[in-house]
Each structure stands twice: as C-alpha cells, then as structure tokens.
C-alpha cells in the first residue's frame, strides 16, 4: 500500500497528557514559546485593487479573444500566398483556438504553483514570439507550429489566469466583476476584426502579425497587476477536555481527519484513501480535507479515537469563531493592513490570549490600499478558541511551517506557501456566476464558506514552496493535474451529455467567425461592410453576457433552460443564415449568434455546479477543456473541406448550424438524466437488510 499523503500539523504537545507522546527533542520551553503554525484561507477583498485586476483581465481578454476571433481575416491572404485550399489554411487558425483550450489544465497547474502574474507574463512572451516567428514562414506547416501551436499555448497562458484571478478577488461582486472582465472577449472581437483587416491591407499579413505580436506583449504589463492576495491565517486553540455531551458534530459524513506522529514533535493529518493516487502520482482535490473539515477534525486528540469523543466544537463556540473571523476580514479591509493593538478582537464569552491578532512571518509587508495584497511574508493570525471559560487551553493548529523555524529564518527572502497561495485548491475557483447559486454559500457565513471550499496543501507542498526546490513536476502541479484530468468523471452520464454537447458546439463555434465575411463578400456585399459582421457578433456577445450574467444571478432562473433556448436559436439561425445576403439579414444573424455563444460561455460553470456539485467543478473544467479544444481544432477545417468540395460557403454553415443544434438537443434531457443518476447513486448506498 502506497504511503498516504499528509498535511503536516505542528503542535505544542503537553507532557504525557491523554496518552500523547512527549516532544522528542525534550525542549518543552521552546515548544511553549514557539509560534503555532496555522491554516491560511484567502478571503476576497471585494474591491480595492480587485477593480484594477478586473480591468487588466478585461484588457487581456480583449487582446486574446480579439485576435482569435478575427483570425478569419488572415485566411484568404495566407491561402493565396501559399496556394492552398480552404481546409488547409483553416487549420492554421483552428490550431490557435484548439491549443488555446487544450492546454487549459496544464496552464492551471502552473498557475497553481507559481501564481497568476508570472504565468501571464510568460504567456505574453511565448505568444508574441510565436507571432514574430510566423512572419518568416515559408510553408503552411511552419505556420501550424508557430502561429497555431506556440501562439495557442501562449494565449492559454494569458487567458486562464486572467479569467480565474477576477473571481479570486471578489465575493459579493464576483458575478459582476467576472462578467465585465469576460466582456473583453466581445469588445476584442468588435475592435480586432476591422483592425486586422486594416493592418493586412496596410502591411500585408506578415506585417499584420508583427503588429499583433507587439500588441500581445502588452498583456505582460497587464499581468503585472495580478498581484497575489494575502490570506487570512487562522489558528485554533482548544481544550481537549471539553465534554462530548456539550459538543455537536458538524456536517455528518465528512471525512474524519486523523493524525500520526512525526519527528520533532510534529504531526501530520492523514487523508483517508489518499494512497489511491492517480497516474499523476497525486490524489484529486476531493481526497484532501478542507480547512473547515480539519477544524472539525481538530477536536480529536493527537491519536486515533472515535469521532464521538471529547473535544468537539460546540455550537456556541462556532458562532463566536465565525463572528470573529468576519470581524477580522472587515478590519483588514478597512484599516488597509495597519493593525494596531486597539484593533484586537475580543470574544465576549471566552478567555483569549491578549495577542489574538498578531503577525508572524519573516519579512515586513508593504502597506497597500486594501491591506490584503501580499508583497512580503507577513500574515495576520487569528486565534480561535474552542474551550469553556476558565479551562486550560492548548494550541492546536493546522498546516503551515514549523514554529521553531520561524525565528531561524528572519530576514530570509525565500518564498513560503503564503507567497503563492494555491488557487486551484479552492473548489469554486472556476465558478464565474453569482455565489448565491452555491448551496454552501447560502448555508454558512462568509468566512465559513471560504474555509469550506479551501483544500489544504500537504507538508511536501509547503516544503517545496519554502525551500524553492527546483522540480520538473512539483506536487502543486501534479495535484492540480490529477484533479483536472481525473477521468472517473467520464462515468457520469450527466457529465458525458454535457461534454459531448460542448464538443459539438465548439465544432461549429468558429465557422461563422472564419467564413461569414467571406461569404457576404462573395454574395455581393461591400467588403468594407462585410468585415463589420464579425464586429456585430462581438457587440451582441458583450451585451448578451451582461444580460445572461444578470439573469443567472437569480436562483429562480433555470440556467439549463436558458442555455438550451439560446444555443438552439444560434444553431437554427446559423443554418438559415445564408438565405439572404443582405445587410439587415446578416447583421440580424450576427446578433442572434452573438447571444448564443455568450450564453454558452457564461453558463458552463453554473451548469456544472447545478448538475455535478461544486466539488466536481475543477475536474469538469479540465475535461471540458480537452473536449472543446479538440473540437475547435477540427471544426473549421472540416467546414473548409466541404467548402472546397462544393464551391459554396452554405454547406459549411449548414454543418456548423446542425452541430450547434444537436448540442442543444443533447442537453434537453439533462435534468431528467441527472435526477436518475442521483437516484441510482442513492440506491447503491442503501445497504440491504
């Protein structure tokens, strides 16, 4: 049996109390004075620097999606230059959009280990280099690699951080901020369609790529704004003699987190079933405890014993803890990180050490506007009591570095885990809708919610961050890939319907962007007017995203029904788009198609959460990226092949519209299938008498 992964926990251990072992180094005095390690939870500041992050994300989406969706403007110039067919040249831009999606899980893993900022900057450089190299292309195969593969990978490095970092900064305003940031996609389509056409006319397609390469480099500047957030660090103190009859278990069925002894008085949380690692050598996130689960499990003594023993959190204590955590969050935002002794929060009923709010770390933190941006290694610690008045307390904390190492690293600039908090360890990191749709958010307080969706890092993960050890595939990367590429989700009929539906949608998704202007021009429309049809799709997409985001924020609105209606309209309109090549008809079609793709993009994460639950969102996002990336890579070339075969663009639009319509029809029975699947799972859990 493979060794279990462990989340290390350092604790001050009493001599022989309740059967626990003595500290092995015998230095009880040092153990008493040592600062306890803690668990870090990121609480979105909901404003401040977050609005700048939103603007930077908007600009990144404007550049990336603008170039991707206007790539059709380069089709004819490249085709004429190399003397190839439409199917062959379509593969150039299809590879760009395909790798833009296919590499999503891998980019997410890198962002989890090294942060949003460096990944975005590296992506801008990679994509820019790919476009510059495309200038020297002497064959279509060279463009496949430089423009399609290298450019697509670079764009994914920009896109993934720019999308998820906005949700990382916002809670109450998450839906609004994310919606505005994603509107950059529509604005970029509106701007870059005529801009690309103008650049091609002025400098040729090669010169236009050089200009776009320079524009892409601007994303490196935008990425500099993606600063990491300082996590709130929670320390739990408790009295292990709390009577069991005064406590209450929270969340029945949650995994019990046990401890095992480690050298030098340290202890590690062992995760049940964590030995069942995936092909990546790590377990998916769902196998690791959340901060809330560890706090529940911290009621256990430092030895294995049943969960109904003493030390459980009482309802009264939990209420006090939650209020104190919320007050801490508000004070951090209000005082811009300048905590003073007068700002110490006192619990009304429990004796707490006078240094409840203190700072631990190795370097001074630069004061910032909202006090939640991390520039050094300082962090705010909240000691949470779980004992009755007058009872002797014992520090009992979760995760973090060893206490006796804090003093030995003064002045060290080596990174710690709090320098690069693990965003992919949050269950809701890919959720772009309003949090009111998430049951966990409705059933608890703000701080309680964030603790319930934050999975903790293992000791190996923490050590790799602190020691800055150079590894090809560190645990933060392996664990993210194991989560996003966990293929057991393919066993779910509901998810397979959603994934296959997304595959068909993406096969037809890029065809109108590539060929609608060319079809309008060949049908007799003025070329200067025809290029603005793509821009009209962008404007419709922008408006529809805002409307769709607003509607989906109401729990009474069925996201699946909204998705089905919008995609069905888009598919049928695409099949009928060639009936009349007039300005009014084509621009009307552009508006309908823009509405359809906006709903498709905006509702994906909401549909996954509604059907599969929040815990499966990261896993679903990773697999959906693979499905949709593959579809995007092959969809337009297939349409181009039929265009060459028939000599007409109409067949391409018939195929595209049919694929989009089929994708909508596949989702019609999704609610019914999901109910059947859940009922079947419930029946399997019933033990026969």
VEXLOTOR-747364 format. One record per residue (C-alpha): residue in one letter; x, y, z. Coordinates in steps of 0.25 Angstrom, whole numbers, padded with zeros to 4 digits, always signed. Last residue first. Layout:
N
aXYZ/...
end
This chain:
689
x-0125-0023+0021/x-0119-0018+0008/x-0109-0006+0010/x-0114+0007+0003/x-0102+0014-0004/x-0105+0008-0017/x-0120+0013-0016/x-0114+0027-0014/x-0105+0026-0027/x-0117+0022-0035/x-0125+0033-0030/x-0114+0043-0033/x-0113+0037-0048/x-0128+0038-0050/x-0128+0052-0046/x-0117+0055-0055/x-0123+0048-0066/x-0136+0056-0065/x-0129+0069-0064/x-0120+0066-0076/x-0132+0062-0085/x-0131+0075-0093/x-0116+0076-0093/x-0114+0067-0105/x-0123+0075-0113/x-0114+0088-0111/x-0102+0080-0116/x-0110+0076-0128/x-0114+0090-0131/x-0099+0094-0131/x-0095+0083-0140/x-0106+0086-0150/x-0103+0100-0150/x-0088+0097-0153/x-0092+0087-0164/x-0102+0096-0171/x-0092+0108-0169/x-0081+0100-0176/x-0091+0095-0187/x-0094+0110-0190/x-0080+0114-0193/x-0080+0109-0207/x-0070+0102-0216/x-0076+0089-0212/x-0063+0081-0209/x-0055+0094-0205/x-0066+0098-0196/x-0067+0084-0191/x-0052+0084-0187/x-0053+0097-0181/x-0064+0092-0171/x-0056+0081-0167/x-0044+0090-0165/x-0053+0099-0156/x-0057+0088-0147/x-0044+0081-0145/x-0036+0089-0135/x-0049+0095-0128/x-0054+0081-0125/x-0041+0076-0119/x-0041+0089-0110/x-0055+0087-0106/x-0053+0072-0101/x-0040+0075-0095/x-0045+0088-0088/x-0057+0080-0083/x-0048+0070-0076/x-0041+0081-0068/x-0054+0089-0065/x-0061+0077-0060/x-0050+0073-0050/x-0050+0088-0045/x-0065+0088-0044/x-0066+0074-0037/x-0066+0079-0023/x-0077+0090-0026/x-0087+0080-0030/x-0090+0071-0042/x-0103+0077-0048/x-0104+0091-0043/x-0089+0093-0041/x-0087+0088-0056/x-0098+0097-0061/x-0093+0109-0054/x-0079+0107-0059/x-0084+0106-0074/x-0094+0117-0073/x-0085+0129-0078/x-0079+0123-0090/x-0091+0116-0096/x-0100+0128-0092/x-0090+0138-0099/x-0089+0128-0111/x-0104+0129-0113/x-0105+0144-0112/x-0094+0146-0122/x-0101+0137-0132/x-0114+0144-0131/x-0107+0158-0133/x-0099+0153-0144/x-0112+0147-0151/x-0118+0161-0150/x-0106+0167-0156/x-0107+0157-0168/x-0121+0160-0170/x-0121+0175-0170/x-0108+0175-0179/x-0113+0166-0189/x-0108+0152-0193/x-0122+0145-0191/x-0124+0130-0189/x-0110+0128-0184/x-0112+0130-0169/x-0123+0119-0169/x-0113+0108-0163/x-0107+0118-0154/x-0120+0123-0149/x-0124+0109-0145/x-0112+0107-0137/x-0112+0120-0130/x-0127+0119-0126/x-0124+0105-0121/x-0112+0110-0113/x-0120+0121-0106/x-0132+0112-0103/x-0124+0101-0097/x-0115+0110-0089/x-0127+0118-0083/x-0133+0104-0080/x-0120+0099-0073/x-0119+0112-0065/x-0132+0111-0059/x-0135+0125-0053/x-0141+0124-0039/x-0127+0125-0033/x-0126+0139-0039/x-0111+0142-0042/x-0113+0135-0056/x-0122+0146-0061/x-0111+0157-0058/x-0100+0148-0064/x-0109+0146-0077/x-0111+0161-0078/x-0097+0164-0077/x-0092+0153-0086/x-0103+0157-0096/x-0098+0171-0097/x-0083+0167-0100/x-0087+0156-0109/x-0096+0165-0117/x-0084+0174-0119/x-0075+0163-0123/x-0085+0157-0133/x-0086+0171-0139/x-0071+0172-0140/x-0071+0159-0149/x-0082+0166-0157/x-0073+0178-0158/x-0064+0171-0169/x-0076+0171-0178/x-0078+0186-0179/x-0064+0189-0184/x-0065+0177-0193/x-0078+0182-0200/x-0088+0171-0201/x-0089+0163-0214/x-0090+0149-0209/x-0075+0146-0210/x-0074+0158-0200/x-0084+0152-0190/x-0078+0138-0191/x-0064+0144-0188/x-0069+0152-0176/x-0077+0140-0170/x-0065+0130-0173/x-0056+0130-0161/x-0065+0135-0149/x-0076+0127-0155/x-0068+0114-0154/x-0063+0117-0140/x-0074+0111-0132/x-0078+0099-0141/x-0068+0089-0135/x-0069+0096-0121/x-0084+0093-0120/x-0082+0079-0124/x-0071+0077-0113/x-0080+0084-0103/x-0091+0075-0105/x-0082+0063-0103/x-0077+0069-0090/x-0091+0072-0085/x-0096+0058-0089/x-0084+0052-0083/x-0085+0060-0070/x-0100+0055-0068/x-0096+0040-0071/x-0085+0041-0060/x-0074+0030-0063/x-0066+0041-0070/x-0064+0047-0056/x-0054+0036-0054/x-0045+0042-0063/x-0038+0051-0053/x-0031+0061-0062/x-0034+0074-0054/x-0031+0068-0041/x-0019+0059-0044/x-0014+0071-0052/x-0015+0080-0040/x-0009+0070-0031/x+0003+0068-0040/x+0005+0083-0041/x+0005+0086-0026/x+0013+0074-0024/x+0025+0078-0032/x+0027+0074-0047/x+0041+0077-0052/x+0046+0080-0038/x+0054+0092-0034/x+0053+0093-0019/x+0049+0107-0014/x+0051+0103+0000/x+0038+0109+0005/x+0030+0105-0007/x+0035+0091-0007/x+0033+0090+0008/x+0019+0094+0007/x+0015+0084-0004/x+0022+0073+0003/x+0014+0076+0016/x+0002+0075+0008/x-0007+0087+0004/x-0021+0089+0009/x-0034+0090+0001/x-0041+0103+0002/x-0056+0102-0001/x-0061+0100+0014/x-0052+0111+0019/x-0057+0121+0009/x-0071+0118+0013/x-0069+0119+0028/x-0062+0132+0025/x-0075+0137+0018/x-0085+0131+0027/x-0092+0118+0025/x-0104+0111+0017/x-0105+0121+0006/x-0090+0120+0001/x-0090+0104+0002/x-0103+0104-0006/x-0096+0111-0018/x-0105+0120-0026/x-0103+0132-0017/x-0089+0131-0021/x-0092+0138-0034/x-0086+0132-0047/x-0072+0131-0051/x-0068+0118-0044/x-0054+0113-0048/x-0048+0115-0034/x-0060+0110-0026/x-0054+0097-0021/x-0041+0104-0016/x-0028+0097-0017/x-0026+0102-0030/x-0023+0116-0024/x-0011+0111-0016/x-0006+0122-0009/x+0007+0127-0015/x+0015+0136-0004/x+0006+0129+0006/x+0013+0116+0003/x+0027+0122+0006/x+0037+0128-0003/x+0051+0130+0001/x+0054+0144+0005/x+0060+0141+0018/x+0062+0152+0028/x+0058+0144+0040/x+0058+0129+0036/x+0063+0124+0050/x+0052+0130+0057/x+0041+0124+0049/x+0047+0110+0049/x+0043+0107+0063/x+0028+0108+0059/x+0029+0098+0047/x+0022+0103+0035/x+0007+0104+0032/x-0004+0094+0033/x-0014+0093+0045/x-0014+0098+0059/x-0016+0093+0073/x-0011+0102+0084/x-0015+0097+0097/x-0024+0104+0107/x-0027+0102+0122/x-0042+0104+0125/x-0046+0117+0131/x-0057+0119+0121/x-0060+0107+0112/x-0051+0103+0101/x-0052+0105+0086/x-0044+0118+0084/x-0039+0123+0070/x-0026+0130+0070/x-0026+0139+0058/x-0013+0141+0050/x-0010+0152+0041/x+0002+0150+0031/x+0015+0155+0028/x+0023+0148+0016/x+0025+0160+0007/x+0017+0166-0004/x+0003+0160-0002/x-0009+0169-0005/x-0020+0169+0006/x-0017+0182+0012/x-0027+0190+0003/x-0018+0200-0002/x-0005+0194+0001/x+0005+0194+0012/x+0018+0187+0009/x+0019+0174+0017/x+0031+0173+0026/x+0039+0160+0025/x+0040+0146+0032/x+0026+0143+0037/x+0016+0144+0048/x+0007+0156+0051/x-0003+0157+0063/x-0017+0158+0065/x-0020+0149+0078/x-0009+0155+0085/x-0017+0157+0098/x-0019+0142+0100/x-0033+0138+0099/x-0043+0136+0110/x-0057+0132+0105/x-0070+0139+0105/x-0070+0152+0098/x-0058+0149+0089/x-0048+0160+0088/x-0044+0166+0074/x-0031+0174+0075/x-0032+0187+0067/x-0026+0195+0079/x-0013+0187+0078/x-0011+0192+0064/x-0014+0186+0050/x-0009+0195+0038/x-0014+0185+0027/x-0022+0195+0020/x-0030+0198+0032/x-0044+0196+0026/x-0041+0183+0018/x-0033+0176+0029/x-0044+0181+0039/x-0055+0175+0031/x-0047+0161+0030/x-0044+0161+0045/x-0059+0164+0048/x-0063+0152+0039/x-0053+0143+0046/x-0058+0148+0060/x-0073+0145+0056/x-0070+0131+0051/x-0062+0128+0064/x-0073+0133+0073/x-0083+0125+0065/x-0075+0112+0065/x-0073+0114+0080/x-0088+0114+0083/x-0090+0102+0074/x-0079+0094+0081/x-0067+0089+0074/x-0063+0075+0078/x-0052+0072+0088/x-0057+0059+0094/x-0060+0046+0087/x-0071+0044+0077/x-0061+0043+0066/x-0055+0030+0070/x-0040+0030+0074/x-0027+0031+0067/x-0016+0039+0074/x-0014+0054+0075/x-0027+0057+0081/x-0039+0059+0073/x-0046+0073+0073/x-0036+0076+0061/x-0045+0068+0052/x-0055+0079+0051/x-0044+0089+0049/x-0039+0080+0038/x-0052+0079+0032/x-0053+0094+0031/x-0040+0096+0025/x-0044+0086+0014/x-0039+0072+0015/x-0032+0065+0003/x-0038+0054-0005/x-0047+0064-0013/x-0034+0070-0018/x-0030+0059-0027/x-0019+0049-0022/x-0005+0050-0026/x+0005+0042-0034/x+0000+0047-0047/x-0006+0034-0051/x-0015+0035-0040/x-0012+0033-0025/x-0020+0023-0017/x-0012+0025-0004/x-0021+0037-0001/x-0032+0028+0003/x-0034+0035+0016/x-0025+0047+0018/x-0014+0047+0028/x-0012+0060+0036/x+0002+0061+0040/x+0008+0063+0054/x+0021+0070+0058/x+0028+0067+0072/x+0042+0066+0066/x+0039+0054+0057/x+0025+0051+0052/x+0013+0045+0059/x+0000+0042+0052/x-0012+0050+0052/x-0027+0046+0048/x-0036+0054+0039/x-0050+0048+0039/x-0057+0050+0025/x-0070+0058+0025/x-0082+0049+0027/x-0089+0057+0037/x-0087+0072+0035/x-0084+0078+0048/x-0083+0069+0060/x-0088+0075+0073/x-0082+0078+0086/x-0087+0079+0100/x-0089+0064+0102/x-0074+0062+0098/x-0069+0069+0110/x-0058+0079+0106/x-0045+0072+0112/x-0037+0075+0099/x-0037+0090+0101/x-0035+0097+0089/x-0027+0107+0081/x-0029+0109+0066/x-0020+0118+0058/x-0026+0124+0045/x-0017+0132+0035/x-0025+0141+0026/x-0018+0140+0012/x-0010+0151+0006/x-0015+0153-0009/x-0005+0151-0020/x-0003+0162-0030/x-0009+0161-0044/x-0006+0175-0048/x+0007+0170-0054/x-0001+0162-0064/x-0006+0175-0071/x+0008+0179-0074/x+0011+0165-0080/x-0002+0166-0087/x+0004+0178-0095/x+0013+0168-0101/x+0001+0163-0109/x+0000+0177-0116/x+0014+0176-0121/x+0011+0162-0127/x-0001+0168-0133/x+0008+0178-0140/x+0017+0167-0145/x+0005+0158-0150/x+0000+0170-0158/x+0014+0171-0165/x+0012+0157-0169/x-0002+0158-0174/x+0001+0170-0183/x+0005+0184-0177/x-0006+0193-0180/x-0017+0184-0185/x-0014+0174-0175/x-0013+0184-0164/x-0027+0189-0168/x-0033+0176-0168/x-0027+0173-0154/x-0033+0186-0149/x-0047+0183-0155/x-0048+0170-0147/x-0039+0174-0136/x-0049+0184-0129/x-0062+0177-0129/x-0056+0163-0126/x-0048+0170-0115/x-0060+0176-0109/x-0067+0163-0109/x-0056+0156-0102/x-0054+0167-0093/x-0068+0165-0087/x-0061+0154-0080/x-0055+0164-0070/x-0069+0171-0068/x-0076+0158-0065/x-0065+0154-0055/x-0067+0167-0048/x-0082+0166-0048/x-0083+0151-0044/x-0072+0153-0033/x-0078+0165-0027/x-0081+0159-0013/x-0068+0150-0014/x-0057+0157-0022/x-0042+0156-0023/x-0041+0141-0026/x-0053+0142-0036/x-0044+0152-0044/x-0032+0143-0044/x-0040+0132-0051/x-0041+0139-0064/x-0028+0146-0066/x-0020+0134-0061/x-0026+0124-0071/x-0026+0134-0083/x-0011+0138-0083/x-0004+0125-0082/x-0015+0120-0092/x-0011+0130-0102/x+0003+0126-0101/x-0001+0111-0104/x-0009+0116-0116/x+0002+0124-0121/x+0012+0113-0120/x+0003+0103-0126/x-0005+0111-0137/x+0004+0122-0141/x+0018+0116-0139/x+0015+0101-0141/x+0004+0102-0152/x+0011+0114-0158/x+0023+0105-0161/x+0014+0095-0167/x+0008+0105-0176/x+0021+0108-0182/x+0031+0119-0184/x+0028+0125-0170/x+0037+0137-0166/x+0026+0146-0160/x+0021+0134-0153/x+0033+0135-0144/x+0028+0148-0139/x+0015+0142-0136/x+0021+0131-0128/x+0030+0140-0120/x+0018+0149-0116/x+0010+0136-0112/x+0022+0132-0103/x+0025+0146-0097/x+0010+0148-0094/x+0009+0134-0088/x+0022+0137-0079/x+0015+0150-0074/x+0002+0142-0071/x+0009+0131-0064/x+0018+0140-0055/x+0005+0148-0050/x-0004+0137-0048/x+0004+0129-0038/x+0016+0119-0038/x+0010+0106-0033/x-0005+0108-0036/x-0002+0116-0049/x+0006+0104-0054/x-0005+0094-0051/x-0015+0104-0058/x-0006+0104-0070/x-0006+0089-0071/x-0022+0088-0070/x-0024+0099-0080/x-0014+0094-0091/x-0026+0089-0099/x-0033+0102-0100/x-0023+0111-0106/x-0018+0099-0113/x-0030+0098-0121/x-0032+0113-0124/x-0018+0114-0130/x-0019+0100-0136/x-0032+0105-0143/x-0025+0118-0148/x-0015+0110-0156/x-0025+0098-0159/x-0033+0107-0167/x-0022+0109-0177/x-0022+0094-0181/x-0037+0093-0182/x-0038+0106-0190/x-0029+0101-0201/x-0014+0104-0203/x-0007+0114-0212/x+0003+0118-0201/x+0001+0133-0203/x-0013+0132-0207/x-0017+0124-0195/x-0010+0133-0186/x-0017+0145-0191/x-0030+0138-0191/x-0030+0133-0177/x-0024+0145-0170/x-0037+0151-0167/x-0042+0138-0161/x-0033+0141-0149/x-0043+0151-0144/x-0048+0142-0133/x-0034+0138-0128/x-0028+0152-0129/x-0040+0159-0121/x-0040+0147-0112/x-0026+0149-0107/x-0026+0165-0108/x-0039+0168-0102/x-0038+0156-0092/x-0025+0162-0087/x-0031+0176-0086/x-0043+0171-0078/x-0033+0164-0068/x-0026+0177-0066/x-0039+0184-0063/x-0043+0173-0053/x-0029+0173-0047/x-0031+0188-0045/x-0044+0186-0039/x-0038+0176-0029/x-0028+0186-0024/x-0039+0192-0015/x-0052+0183-0017/x-0057+0170-0011/x-0045+0167-0003/x-0046+0152-0006/x-0043+0144+0007/x-0032+0134+0005/x-0031+0124+0016/x-0017+0120+0022/x-0016+0109+0032/x-0007+0112+0044/x+0006+0109+0050/x+0008+0111+0065/x+0018+0121+0070/x+0028+0114+0078/x+0029+0119+0093/x+0023+0107+0099/x+0031+0097+0089/x+0044+0104+0093/x+0041+0102+0107/x+0038+0088+0105/x+0051+0085+0099/x+0051+0070+0100/x+0055+0068+0086/x+0044+0057+0084/x+0033+0065+0090/x+0026+0056+0099/x+0016+0046+0094/x+0001+0046+0095/x-0006+0037+0105/x-0016+0048+0110/x-0005+0057+0114/x+0009+0051+0114/x+0016+0064+0114/x+0008+0074+0107/x+0010+0076+0091/x+0011+0089+0084/x+0006+0086+0070/x+0011+0085+0056/x+0002+0080+0046/x+0006+0074+0033/x-0004+0071+0023/x-0001+0056+0019/x-0001+0048+0007/x-0002+0033+0010/x+0009+0023+0007/x+0006+0013-0004/x+0000+0000+0000/
end
